[in-house]
Amino acid sequence: MYRSARGGGGCSLGGGRILIALILVGVALFTYFSQRVYNPVTDETQHISITPQQEVALGLQAAPEMEQEFGGESQDAQGQALVDKVCANIVKSSSANQTDYPFECHLLGDQQTINAFALPGGQVFVTEALFKHLETEGQLAGVLGHEIGHVVARHGAEHIAKQQLTEGLTGAAVVASYDPNNPNSAYAAQFAMLIGQLVTLKYGRDDELESDRLGVRFMSEAGYDPRAMLRVMQILEESSSGGRPPEFFSTHPNPENRLQRIQQAIDEKYPSGVPNGMVQ
């Protein structure tokens, strides 16, 4: 009788874990899918849990730490002036001006790390190492247009919502699968976390392709030749031929056929060919 009662209690405990897990899954899914926001620039409805004002605040809060990590603000006054000029041209003359983000583009002093990145809310960065590899103003416009695309598409805010969803689902999987009397069940929890990481990686690649398309669009609207972005990709590939790939490919996953996808975006915008006179 004692063993039977104990066994019944074990079943009840397991059933309780499943019930709690189901509740956690339901809350995570409801929260994620109920938070829908329309983006007029990308013409997409997105799942986002924070406001543009919160994005701006997050970006401004994180900017000093990011600057410090990549050598601080550059001492190259001419270089920063060019970055400011191209950044202002893109924001003022493209669909990016339909947003309320206070864009600021920074040249950072890191001369070893080839990278560019953007924080939510409009803080955009390019390192001297990448800047010095660029050959023309149009190529700089391609880099900045791509990063501004990340901001306008609200990829950072999307990732926050996806991370919250992933954490909710992972937490539910851990609750459902972990048994304190069975140490092997910890592996199930680790496997659930791996699944969450894979989901996040997939969305990162999709984001890069969308930012490439937006970069082509924004730089073209600002008068820059979008074919310069193709050369940027080639420069990045060439810079990795001697050893470790540039950090840009670590923070910007490089899907296969990315050059072809950029060319496709150019052809769609200019089916009769890129007009003459655009800034190279």
RAWO-V683174 format. One record per pair of residues at least 4 apart in sequence whose C-alpha atoms are under 8 Angstrom apart, sorted by the first residue. I is the first residue (numbers start at 1). J is the second residue. Records with the same first field share a line. If there is no record, write none. Layout:
BEGIN
I=J / J
END
This chain:
BEGIN
1=5
2=6
3=7
4=8
5=9
6=10
7=11
8=12
9=13
10=14
11=15
12=16
13=17
14=18 / 176
15=19
16=20
17=21 / 175 / 176
18=22 / 175 / 176
19=23
20=24 / 172 / 175 / 176
21=25 / 171 / 172 / 173 / 175 / 176
22=26 / 172
23=27
24=28 / 168 / 169 / 171 / 172
25=29 / 168 / 169 / 172
26=30
27=31 / 168
28=32 / 164 / 165 / 168 / 169
29=33 / 165
30=34
31=35
32=47 / 48 / 49 / 161 / 162 / 164 / 165
33=47
34=47
35=47 / 48 / 49
36=45 / 46 / 47 / 48
37=45 / 46 / 47 / 48
38=43 / 44 / 45 / 46
39=43 / 44 / 45 / 46 / 153
40=44
41=95 / 96 / 98 / 152 / 153
42=153
46=158
47=158 / 161
48=157 / 158 / 160 / 161
49=157 / 158 / 160 / 161
50=54 / 55 / 157
51=55
52=56 / 100 / 101 / 121
53=57 / 121
54=58 / 121
55=59 / 120 / 121 / 157
56=60 / 101 / 102 / 120 / 121 / 122
57=61 / 121
58=62 / 120 / 121
59=63 / 119 / 120 / 121 / 122 / 123
60=64 / 121 / 123
62=66 / 119
63=67 / 119 / 123
64=68
65=69
66=70
67=71 / 72 / 73 / 108
68=72
70=108 / 109 / 110 / 113 / 127
71=108 / 109 / 110
72=108 / 109 / 110
73=106 / 107 / 108 / 109
74=80 / 107 / 108 / 109 / 110 / 128
75=109
76=80
77=81
78=82
79=83 / 107
80=84 / 106 / 107
81=85
82=86
83=87 / 105 / 106 / 107 / 140
84=88 / 104 / 105 / 106
85=89
86=90 / 137 / 140 / 141 / 144
87=91 / 104 / 105 / 141 / 144
88=92
89=93 / 222
90=94 / 96 / 141 / 145 / 218 / 219 / 221 / 222
91=95 / 96 / 97 / 103
92=96 / 97 / 222
93=97 / 221 / 222
94=217 / 218 / 219 / 221 / 222
95=218 / 221
96=148 / 152 / 218
99=152
101=121 / 122
102=121 / 122
103=121 / 122 / 123 / 124
104=122 / 123 / 124
105=123 / 124 / 125 / 126
106=123 / 124 / 125 / 126
107=125 / 126 / 127 / 128
108=125 / 126 / 127 / 128
109=127 / 128
110=127 / 128 / 129
111=127 / 128 / 129 / 130
112=129
113=127 / 129 / 130 / 246 / 247
114=127 / 128 / 129 / 130 / 246 / 247 / 248
115=126 / 127 / 129 / 130 / 246 / 247 / 248
116=124 / 125 / 126 / 127 / 130 / 143 / 147 / 248
117=124 / 125 / 126 / 147 / 251
118=122 / 123 / 124 / 125 / 147 / 148 / 150 / 151
119=123 / 124 / 151 / 156
120=151 / 154 / 155 / 156 / 157
121=151
122=148 / 151
124=144 / 147 / 148
126=130 / 131
127=131
128=132
129=133
130=134
131=140
133=235
134=139 / 140 / 232 / 235
135=139
136=140 / 280
137=141 / 279 / 280
138=142 / 224 / 225 / 226 / 228 / 229 / 279 / 280
139=143 / 228 / 229 / 231 / 232 / 280
140=144
141=145 / 219 / 224
142=146 / 215 / 216 / 219 / 226 / 228 / 229 / 232
143=147 / 215 / 229 / 232
144=148 / 215
145=149 / 214 / 215 / 216 / 218 / 219
146=150 / 211 / 212 / 213 / 214 / 215 / 216
147=151 / 211 / 215
148=152 / 215
149=153 / 210 / 211 / 212 / 214 / 215 / 218
150=154 / 155 / 156 / 207 / 211
151=155 / 156
153=211
154=158
155=159 / 207
156=160
157=161
158=162
159=163 / 200
160=164
161=165
162=166 / 200
163=167 / 200
164=168
165=169
166=170 / 196
167=171 / 196
168=172
169=173
170=174 / 189 / 192 / 193 / 196
171=175
172=176
173=177 / 189 / 192
174=178 / 188 / 189 / 192
177=185 / 186 / 188 / 189
178=182 / 185 / 186 / 188 / 189
179=183 / 185 / 186
184=188
185=189
186=190
187=191
188=192
189=193
190=194
191=195
192=196
193=197
194=198
195=199
196=200
197=201
198=202
199=203
200=204
201=205
202=206
203=207
204=208 / 252 / 253
205=209 / 252 / 253 / 254 / 255
206=210
207=211
208=212 / 252 / 253 / 254
209=213 / 258 / 261
210=214
211=215
212=216 / 262
213=217 / 262 / 265
214=218
215=219
216=220 / 226 / 229 / 262 / 265 / 266
217=221 / 226 / 269
218=222
219=223 / 224 / 225 / 226
220=224 / 225 / 226
223=278 / 279
224=278 / 279 / 280
225=274 / 278 / 279 / 280
226=230 / 266
227=231 / 263 / 266
228=232 / 280
229=233 / 262
230=234 / 259 / 262 / 263
231=235
232=236
233=237 / 259
234=238
235=239
236=240 / 246
237=241 / 245
239=245 / 246
240=244 / 245 / 246
241=245
245=249
246=250
247=251
248=252
249=253 / 254
254=258
257=261
258=262
259=263
260=264
261=265
262=266
263=267
264=268
265=269
266=270 / 271 / 274
267=271 / 272 / 273
270=274 / 275
END
